[in-house]
């Protein structure tokens, strides 16, 4: 009996948790600027394998849009408009309705009652965990729909829109991404690991594309564009992984 027990102990049996992690691993193709597959990449489930959560995404997107809102419309009340404070006519005896001020909202040139005010605060609180999970939920949904393209490297030698356009044309040869080239409406969001003026200026003249650093990635931008290109995915995914709070 002892020998049998010892042999079972010696064998390294993988735990259920480890088996699940291996089976749930996500893999994707990585492409170069010419639109050719150059390898495969394993993706973390915590970022690209989440279930869709419409309530969470909606709550975060609405809060982010409210926080970005700048109240511009502003009307003056009866206490702020210019004009005399004198009573227009005496209270009784004229046969006309009584009035106390020409600055009243019922007079032309008077104040506005219940109008918009620029001191109104539209801000809503978003917890950091909610914002991060909403971002990863949208990324997971985009990945499931085949709308995320992983690019090995995005590199241009000089600022040239023509070269940037050629890159997009080459990438449009990939199945599922044919519409990223020549679209009249904004439909492509590109991320780069760090600030790059050459790329930013080269792609800025292409109307259907927006390019930004991966640190600025958020659910609102992801939902505004159908296709997402993540360049230098290892560095970008490592940065996104840093947002996950360790227990």
Phi and psi restraints in degrees (value plus and minus 20) as a CYANA .aco file:
   2 UNK   PHI     -82.1   -42.1
   2 UNK   PSI     -60.5   -20.5
   3 UNK   PHI     -83.0   -43.0
   3 UNK   PSI     -61.4   -21.4
   4 UNK   PHI     -83.4   -43.4
   4 UNK   PSI     -63.8   -23.8
   5 UNK   PHI     -81.8   -41.8
   5 UNK   PSI     -62.1   -22.1
   6 UNK   PHI     -82.7   -42.7
   6 UNK   PSI     -61.8   -21.8
   7 UNK   PHI     -84.1   -44.1
   7 UNK   PSI     -58.6   -18.6
   8 UNK   PHI     -87.6   -47.6
   8 UNK   PSI     -55.1   -15.1
   9 UNK   PHI     -87.9   -47.9
   9 UNK   PSI     -57.7   -17.7
  10 UNK   PHI     -86.1   -46.1
  10 UNK   PSI     -55.5   -15.5
  11 UNK   PHI     -90.7   -50.7
  11 UNK   PSI     113.0   153.0
  12 UNK   PHI    -107.2   -67.2
  12 UNK   PSI      81.5   121.5
  13 UNK   PHI    -112.1   -72.1
  13 UNK   PSI     101.9   141.9
  14 UNK   PHI     -85.6   -45.6
  14 UNK   PSI     119.3   159.3
  15 UNK   PHI     -90.9   -50.9
  15 UNK   PSI     142.0   182.0
  16 UNK   PHI     -79.7   -39.7
  16 UNK   PSI     -58.4   -18.4
  17 UNK   PHI     -80.4   -40.4
  17 UNK   PSI     -65.0   -25.0
  18 UNK   PHI     -86.6   -46.6
  18 UNK   PSI     -59.3   -19.3
  19 UNK   PHI     -82.1   -42.1
  19 UNK   PSI     -62.4   -22.4
  20 UNK   PHI     -83.3   -43.3
  20 UNK   PSI     -63.1   -23.1
  21 UNK   PHI     -79.7   -39.7
  21 UNK   PSI     -61.5   -21.5
  22 UNK   PHI     -87.6   -47.6
  22 UNK   PSI     -62.6   -22.6
  23 UNK   PHI     -90.6   -50.6
  23 UNK   PSI     -49.1    -9.1
  24 UNK   PHI    -109.8   -69.8
  24 UNK   PSI     -17.0    23.0
  25 UNK   PHI     -82.0   -42.0
  25 UNK   PSI     114.2   154.2
  26 UNK   PHI    -119.8   -79.8
  26 UNK   PSI     118.7   158.7
  27 UNK   PHI    -146.1  -106.1
  27 UNK   PSI     127.1   167.1
  28 UNK   PHI    -166.1  -126.1
  28 UNK   PSI     139.9   179.9
  29 UNK   PHI    -100.8   -60.8
  29 UNK   PSI     125.6   165.6
  30 UNK   PHI    -134.2   -94.2
  30 UNK   PSI     115.1   155.1
  31 UNK   PHI    -136.4   -96.4
  31 UNK   PSI     138.7   178.7
  32 UNK   PHI    -117.7   -77.7
  32 UNK   PSI    -198.4  -158.4
  33 UNK   PHI     -83.8   -43.8
  33 UNK   PSI     -41.7    -1.7
  34 UNK   PHI    -103.7   -63.7
  34 UNK   PSI     -24.3    15.7
  35 UNK   PHI      66.5   106.5
  35 UNK   PSI      -2.4    37.6
  36 UNK   PHI    -126.2   -86.2
  36 UNK   PSI     120.7   160.7
  37 UNK   PHI     -89.0   -49.0
  37 UNK   PSI     111.6   151.6
  38 UNK   PHI    -140.0  -100.0
  38 UNK   PSI     -20.7    19.3
  39 UNK   PHI     142.9   182.9
  39 UNK   PSI    -194.6  -154.6
  40 UNK   PHI    -142.1  -102.1
  40 UNK   PSI     137.8   177.8
  41 UNK   PHI    -157.6  -117.6
  41 UNK   PSI     113.3   153.3
  42 UNK   PHI    -105.3   -65.3
  42 UNK   PSI     113.5   153.5
  43 UNK   PHI    -131.7   -91.7
  43 UNK   PSI     121.8   161.8
  44 UNK   PHI     -93.1   -53.1
  44 UNK   PSI     116.3   156.3
  45 UNK   PHI     -82.0   -42.0
  45 UNK   PSI     -51.4   -11.4
  46 UNK   PHI     -85.4   -45.4
  46 UNK   PSI     -39.8     0.2
  47 UNK   PHI    -129.4   -89.4
  47 UNK   PSI     -59.7   -19.7
  48 UNK   PHI    -137.0   -97.0
  48 UNK   PSI     -13.3    26.7
  49 UNK   PHI    -142.8  -102.8
  49 UNK   PSI       1.9    41.9
  50 UNK   PHI    -104.0   -64.0
  50 UNK   PSI     133.8   173.8
  51 UNK   PHI     -98.6   -58.6
  51 UNK   PSI     133.3   173.3
  52 UNK   PHI     -88.5   -48.5
  52 UNK   PSI     112.7   152.7
  53 UNK   PHI    -150.3  -110.3
  53 UNK   PSI      70.4   110.4
  54 UNK   PHI     -84.0   -44.0
  54 UNK   PSI     -58.7   -18.7
  55 UNK   PHI     -84.0   -44.0
  55 UNK   PSI     -64.5   -24.5
  56 UNK   PHI     -84.4   -44.4
  56 UNK   PSI     -67.9   -27.9
  57 UNK   PHI     -81.5   -41.5
  57 UNK   PSI     -64.4   -24.4
  58 UNK   PHI     -81.2   -41.2
  58 UNK   PSI     -65.3   -25.3
  59 UNK   PHI     -81.6   -41.6
  59 UNK   PSI     -63.4   -23.4
  60 UNK   PHI     -89.8   -49.8
  60 UNK   PSI     -63.6   -23.6
  61 UNK   PHI     -83.2   -43.2
  61 UNK   PSI     -65.3   -25.3
  62 UNK   PHI     -82.1   -42.1
  62 UNK   PSI     -62.1   -22.1
  63 UNK   PHI     -85.2   -45.2
  63 UNK   PSI     -61.7   -21.7
  64 UNK   PHI     -85.4   -45.4
  64 UNK   PSI     -60.0   -20.0
  65 UNK   PHI     -86.9   -46.9
  65 UNK   PSI     -57.4   -17.4
  66 UNK   PHI     -86.9   -46.9
  66 UNK   PSI     -59.3   -19.3
  67 UNK   PHI     -88.9   -48.9
  67 UNK   PSI     -46.7    -6.7
  68 UNK   PHI    -106.3   -66.3
  68 UNK   PSI     -26.2    13.8
  69 UNK   PHI     -94.1   -54.1
  69 UNK   PSI     110.7   150.7
  70 UNK   PHI    -132.0   -92.0
  70 UNK   PSI      91.0   131.0
  71 UNK   PHI     -89.6   -49.6
  71 UNK   PSI      96.5   136.5
  72 UNK   PHI    -126.2   -86.2
  72 UNK   PSI     -62.6   -22.6
  73 UNK   PHI     -81.4   -41.4
  73 UNK   PSI     111.0   151.0
  74 UNK   PHI    -168.9  -128.9
  74 UNK   PSI     105.3   145.3
  75 UNK   PHI    -134.5   -94.5
  75 UNK   PSI     134.5   174.5
  76 UNK   PHI    -114.4   -74.4
  76 UNK   PSI     120.8   160.8
  77 UNK   PHI    -104.1   -64.1
  77 UNK   PSI     157.1   197.1
  78 UNK   PHI     -84.1   -44.1
  78 UNK   PSI     -41.7    -1.7
  79 UNK   PHI    -102.9   -62.9
  79 UNK   PSI     -29.9    10.1
  80 UNK   PHI    -129.2   -89.2
  80 UNK   PSI     -41.4    -1.4
  81 UNK   PHI     -95.6   -55.6
  81 UNK   PSI     134.1   174.1
  82 UNK   PHI    -100.7   -60.7
  82 UNK   PSI     130.7   170.7
  83 UNK   PHI     130.4   170.4
  83 UNK   PSI     143.9   183.9
  84 UNK   PHI     -94.8   -54.8
  84 UNK   PSI     134.7   174.7
  85 UNK   PHI    -118.5   -78.5
  85 UNK   PSI     -14.7    25.3
  86 UNK   PHI     -91.3   -51.3
  86 UNK   PSI     124.7   164.7
  87 UNK   PHI     -89.2   -49.2
  87 UNK   PSI     109.7   149.7
  88 UNK   PHI     -77.7   -37.7
  88 UNK   PSI     -61.3   -21.3
  89 UNK   PHI    -174.2  -134.2
  89 UNK   PSI     150.8   190.8
  90 UNK   PHI     -84.8   -44.8
  90 UNK   PSI     140.0   180.0
  91 UNK   PHI     -84.8   -44.8
  91 UNK   PSI     -64.7   -24.7
  92 UNK   PHI    -146.2  -106.2
  92 UNK   PSI     139.9   179.9
  93 UNK   PHI      74.4   114.4
  93 UNK   PSI     -25.7    14.3
  94 UNK   PHI    -116.4   -76.4
  94 UNK   PSI     -36.0     4.0
  95 UNK   PHI      64.3   104.3
  95 UNK   PSI     -24.3    15.7
  96 UNK   PHI    -122.0   -82.0
  96 UNK   PSI     144.5   184.5
  97 UNK   PHI     -86.2   -46.2
  97 UNK   PSI     128.4   168.4
  98 UNK   PHI     -94.7   -54.7
  98 UNK   PSI     121.3   161.3
  99 UNK   PHI    -160.4  -120.4
  99 UNK   PSI     127.7   167.7
 100 UNK   PHI    -129.1   -89.1
 100 UNK   PSI     -44.0    -4.0
 101 UNK   PHI    -177.7  -137.7
 101 UNK   PSI     125.3   165.3
 102 UNK   PHI     -98.8   -58.8
 102 UNK   PSI     -27.8    12.2
 103 UNK   PHI    -109.0   -69.0
 103 UNK   PSI     -15.4    24.6
 104 UNK   PHI     -85.1   -45.1
 104 UNK   PSI     127.9   167.9
 105 UNK   PHI     -79.6   -39.6
 105 UNK   PSI     -38.1     1.9
 106 UNK   PHI    -104.8   -64.8
 106 UNK   PSI     -26.2    13.8
 107 UNK   PHI    -117.6   -77.6
 107 UNK   PSI     128.9   168.9
 108 UNK   PHI     -86.8   -46.8
 108 UNK   PSI     108.8   148.8
 109 UNK   PHI      68.7   108.7
 109 UNK   PSI     -20.2    19.8
 110 UNK   PHI    -103.5   -63.5
 110 UNK   PSI    -197.5  -157.5
 111 UNK   PHI     -92.2   -52.2
 111 UNK   PSI     150.8   190.8
 112 UNK   PHI    -128.5   -88.5
 112 UNK   PSI     110.0   150.0
 113 UNK   PHI    -110.1   -70.1
 113 UNK   PSI     111.5   151.5
 114 UNK   PHI      40.0    80.0
 114 UNK   PSI      10.2    50.2
 115 UNK   PHI    -102.0   -62.0
 115 UNK   PSI     151.0   191.0
 116 UNK   PHI     -89.2   -49.2
 116 UNK   PSI     124.2   164.2
 117 UNK   PHI    -146.1  -106.1
 117 UNK   PSI     118.8   158.8
 118 UNK   PHI     -98.8   -58.8
 118 UNK   PSI     -23.9    16.1
 119 UNK   PHI    -108.1   -68.1
 119 UNK   PSI     -19.3    20.7
 120 UNK   PHI     -88.7   -48.7
 120 UNK   PSI     114.4   154.4
 121 UNK   PHI    -124.4   -84.4
 121 UNK   PSI      98.7   138.7
 122 UNK   PHI    -117.9   -77.9
 122 UNK   PSI     -18.3    21.7
 123 UNK   PHI     -83.4   -43.4
 123 UNK   PSI     122.6   162.6
 124 UNK   PHI    -145.9  -105.9
 124 UNK   PSI     126.9   166.9
 125 UNK   PHI    -103.6   -63.6
 125 UNK   PSI     113.2   153.2
 126 UNK   PHI    -142.7  -102.7
 126 UNK   PSI     106.5   146.5
 127 UNK   PHI     -90.1   -50.1
 127 UNK   PSI     126.6   166.6
 128 UNK   PHI     -79.3   -39.3
 128 UNK   PSI     -62.4   -22.4
 129 UNK   PHI     -82.1   -42.1
 129 UNK   PSI     -59.7   -19.7
 130 UNK   PHI     -84.1   -44.1
 130 UNK   PSI     -65.1   -25.1
 131 UNK   PHI     -82.9   -42.9
 131 UNK   PSI     -63.8   -23.8
 132 UNK   PHI     -86.0   -46.0
 132 UNK   PSI     -64.0   -24.0
 133 UNK   PHI     -86.4   -46.4
 133 UNK   PSI     -57.1   -17.1
 134 UNK   PHI     -83.1   -43.1
 134 UNK   PSI     -61.2   -21.2
 135 UNK   PHI     -80.9   -40.9
 135 UNK   PSI     -67.5   -27.5
 136 UNK   PHI     -88.6   -48.6
 136 UNK   PSI     -52.0   -12.0
 137 UNK   PHI     -85.5   -45.5
 137 UNK   PSI     -63.3   -23.3
 138 UNK   PHI     -87.4   -47.4
 138 UNK   PSI     -61.2   -21.2
 139 UNK   PHI     -80.3   -40.3
 139 UNK   PSI     -61.6   -21.6
 140 UNK   PHI     -83.4   -43.4
 140 UNK   PSI     -62.6   -22.6
 141 UNK   PHI     -86.7   -46.7
 141 UNK   PSI     -62.0   -22.0
 142 UNK   PHI     -83.1   -43.1
 142 UNK   PSI     -60.5   -20.5
 143 UNK   PHI     -85.0   -45.0
 143 UNK   PSI     -61.6   -21.6
 144 UNK   PHI     -82.4   -42.4
 144 UNK   PSI     -55.3   -15.3
 145 UNK   PHI    -103.4   -63.4
 145 UNK   PSI     -21.4    18.6
 146 UNK   PHI      51.6    91.6
 146 UNK   PSI      15.5    55.5
 147 UNK   PHI    -129.5   -89.5
 147 UNK   PSI     -11.2    28.8
 148 UNK   PHI    -134.5   -94.5
 148 UNK   PSI     108.0   148.0
 149 UNK   PHI    -133.6   -93.6
 149 UNK   PSI     108.4   148.4
 150 UNK   PHI    -119.9   -79.9
 150 UNK   PSI      99.9   139.9
 151 UNK   PHI    -128.5   -88.5
 151 UNK   PSI     105.2   145.2
 152 UNK   PHI     -74.0   -34.0
 152 UNK   PSI     -67.2   -27.2
 153 UNK   PHI    -179.6  -139.6
 153 UNK   PSI     121.2   161.2
 154 UNK   PHI    -137.2   -97.2
 154 UNK   PSI      91.1   131.1
 155 UNK   PHI    -164.4  -124.4
 155 UNK   PSI     108.6   148.6
 156 UNK   PHI    -145.9  -105.9
 156 UNK   PSI     119.4   159.4
 157 UNK   PHI     -93.1   -53.1
 157 UNK   PSI     -56.1   -16.1
 158 UNK   PHI    -163.0  -123.0
 158 UNK   PSI     148.5   188.5
 159 UNK   PHI     -94.7   -54.7
 159 UNK   PSI      85.0   125.0
 160 UNK   PHI    -169.2  -129.2
 160 UNK   PSI      97.5   137.5
 161 UNK   PHI     -85.3   -45.3
 161 UNK   PSI     -53.1   -13.1
 162 UNK   PHI     -81.3   -41.3
 162 UNK   PSI     -63.5   -23.5
 163 UNK   PHI     -87.0   -47.0
 163 UNK   PSI     -59.6   -19.6
 164 UNK   PHI     -82.3   -42.3
 164 UNK   PSI     -61.3   -21.3
 165 UNK   PHI     -84.4   -44.4
 165 UNK   PSI     -57.6   -17.6
 166 UNK   PHI     -83.8   -43.8
 166 UNK   PSI     -59.5   -19.5
 167 UNK   PHI     -80.8   -40.8
 167 UNK   PSI     -66.3   -26.3
 168 UNK   PHI     -85.3   -45.3
 168 UNK   PSI     -58.0   -18.0
 169 UNK   PHI     -82.8   -42.8
 169 UNK   PSI     -62.3   -22.3
 170 UNK   PHI     -85.5   -45.5
 170 UNK   PSI     -60.3   -20.3
 171 UNK   PHI     -90.0   -50.0
 171 UNK   PSI     -44.7    -4.7
 172 UNK   PHI     -91.2   -51.2
 172 UNK   PSI     -28.3    11.7
 173 UNK   PHI     -97.7   -57.7
 173 UNK   PSI     -32.4     7.6
 174 UNK   PHI     -95.0   -55.0
 174 UNK   PSI     114.3   154.3
 175 UNK   PHI     -78.3   -38.3
 175 UNK   PSI     109.2   149.2
 176 UNK   PHI      76.5   116.5
 176 UNK   PSI     -33.7     6.3
 177 UNK   PHI    -140.1  -100.1
 177 UNK   PSI       3.9    43.9
 178 UNK   PHI     -82.4   -42.4
 178 UNK   PSI     -49.4    -9.4
 179 UNK   PHI    -106.8   -66.8
 179 UNK   PSI     -19.8    20.2
 180 UNK   PHI     -94.1   -54.1
 180 UNK   PSI     -35.5     4.5
 181 UNK   PHI    -126.1   -86.1
 181 UNK   PSI     109.5   149.5
 182 UNK   PHI      63.7   103.7
 182 UNK   PSI     -14.1    25.9
 183 UNK   PHI     -93.5   -53.5
 183 UNK   PSI     122.1   162.1
 184 UNK   PHI    -106.7   -66.7
 184 UNK   PSI     -42.0    -2.0
 185 UNK   PHI    -122.9   -82.9
 185 UNK   PSI     129.5   169.5
 186 UNK   PHI     -80.6   -40.6
 186 UNK   PSI      99.4   139.4
 187 UNK   PHI    -160.4  -120.4
 187 UNK   PSI     -15.8    24.2
 188 UNK   PHI    -155.1  -115.1
 188 UNK   PSI     105.4   145.4
 189 UNK   PHI    -135.9   -95.9
 189 UNK   PSI     105.1   145.1
 190 UNK   PHI    -133.4   -93.4
 190 UNK   PSI     118.9   158.9
 191 UNK   PHI    -136.1   -96.1
 191 UNK   PSI     123.8   163.8
 192 UNK   PHI    -145.7  -105.7
 192 UNK   PSI     127.7   167.7
 193 UNK   PHI     -83.9   -43.9
 193 UNK   PSI     -54.5   -14.5
 194 UNK   PHI    -159.2  -119.2
 194 UNK   PSI     146.5   186.5
 195 UNK   PHI     -81.4   -41.4
 195 UNK   PSI     112.5   152.5
 196 UNK   PHI    -163.7  -123.7
 196 UNK   PSI      84.6   124.6
 197 UNK   PHI     -86.0   -46.0
 197 UNK   PSI     -54.8   -14.8
 198 UNK   PHI     -82.1   -42.1
 198 UNK   PSI     -66.7   -26.7
 199 UNK   PHI     -88.2   -48.2
 199 UNK   PSI     -63.5   -23.5
 200 UNK   PHI     -79.6   -39.6
 200 UNK   PSI     -66.9   -26.9
 201 UNK   PHI     -94.1   -54.1
 201 UNK   PSI     -51.0   -11.0
 202 UNK   PHI     -90.0   -50.0
 202 UNK   PSI     -57.7   -17.7
 203 UNK   PHI    -111.4   -71.4
 203 UNK   PSI     -30.9     9.1
 204 UNK   PHI     -86.1   -46.1
 204 UNK   PSI     -44.9    -4.9
 205 UNK   PHI    -105.2   -65.2
 205 UNK   PSI     -26.5    13.5
 206 UNK   PHI    -110.9   -70.9
 206 UNK   PSI      95.3   135.3
 207 UNK   PHI     -83.6   -43.6
 207 UNK   PSI     -53.5   -13.5
 208 UNK   PHI    -108.7   -68.7
 208 UNK   PSI     -14.4    25.6
 209 UNK   PHI    -141.1  -101.1
 209 UNK   PSI     120.9   160.9
 210 UNK   PHI    -147.8  -107.8
 210 UNK   PSI     117.5   157.5
 211 UNK   PHI    -145.7  -105.7
 211 UNK   PSI     116.8   156.8
 212 UNK   PHI    -174.9  -134.9
 212 UNK   PSI     147.8   187.8
 213 UNK   PHI     -93.3   -53.3
 213 UNK   PSI     131.1   171.1
 214 UNK   PHI     -84.8   -44.8
 214 UNK   PSI     -45.1    -5.1
 215 UNK   PHI     -88.4   -48.4
 215 UNK   PSI     -40.8    -0.8
 216 UNK   PHI    -114.2   -74.2
 216 UNK   PSI     -14.5    25.5
 217 UNK   PHI     -83.7   -43.7
 217 UNK   PSI     112.5   152.5
 218 UNK   PHI    -168.8  -128.8
 218 UNK   PSI     141.5   181.5
 219 UNK   PHI     -78.5   -38.5
 219 UNK   PSI     -54.8   -14.8
 220 UNK   PHI     -83.9   -43.9
 220 UNK   PSI     -67.1   -27.1
 221 UNK   PHI     -83.7   -43.7
 221 UNK   PSI     -61.6   -21.6
 222 UNK   PHI     -82.7   -42.7
 222 UNK   PSI     -57.6   -17.6
 223 UNK   PHI     -99.7   -59.7
 223 UNK   PSI     -39.8     0.2
 224 UNK   PHI     -97.9   -57.9
 224 UNK   PSI     -38.5     1.5
 225 UNK   PHI    -142.4  -102.4
 225 UNK   PSI     119.8   159.8
 226 UNK   PHI     -94.3   -54.3
 226 UNK   PSI     -63.4   -23.4
 227 UNK   PHI    -130.4   -90.4
 227 UNK   PSI     124.6   164.6
 228 UNK   PHI    -145.6  -105.6
 228 UNK   PSI     113.0   153.0
 229 UNK   PHI    -135.1   -95.1
 229 UNK   PSI     102.9   142.9
 230 UNK   PHI    -128.2   -88.2
 230 UNK   PSI      89.8   129.8
 231 UNK   PHI    -108.8   -68.8
 231 UNK   PSI     133.5   173.5
 232 UNK   PHI      25.2    65.2
 232 UNK   PSI      43.5    83.5
 233 UNK   PHI     -78.7   -38.7
 233 UNK   PSI     -54.2   -14.2
 234 UNK   PHI     -81.0   -41.0
 234 UNK   PSI     -67.0   -27.0
 235 UNK   PHI     -87.1   -47.1
 235 UNK   PSI     -61.7   -21.7
 236 UNK   PHI     -86.0   -46.0
 236 UNK   PSI     -63.9   -23.9
 237 UNK   PHI     -88.3   -48.3
 237 UNK   PSI     -55.3   -15.3
 238 UNK   PHI     -82.0   -42.0
 238 UNK   PSI     -59.9   -19.9
 239 UNK   PHI     -86.0   -46.0
 239 UNK   PSI     -65.8   -25.8
 240 UNK   PHI     -82.7   -42.7
 240 UNK   PSI     -58.0   -18.0
 241 UNK   PHI     -82.8   -42.8
 241 UNK   PSI     -48.6    -8.6
 242 UNK   PHI     -86.6   -46.6
 242 UNK   PSI     -36.3     3.7
 243 UNK   PHI     -97.9   -57.9
 243 UNK   PSI     -38.7     1.3
 244 UNK   PHI     -95.2   -55.2
 244 UNK   PSI     104.2   144.2
 245 UNK   PHI     -99.6   -59.6
 245 UNK   PSI     108.0   148.0
 246 UNK   PHI     -98.3   -58.3
 246 UNK   PSI     118.8   158.8
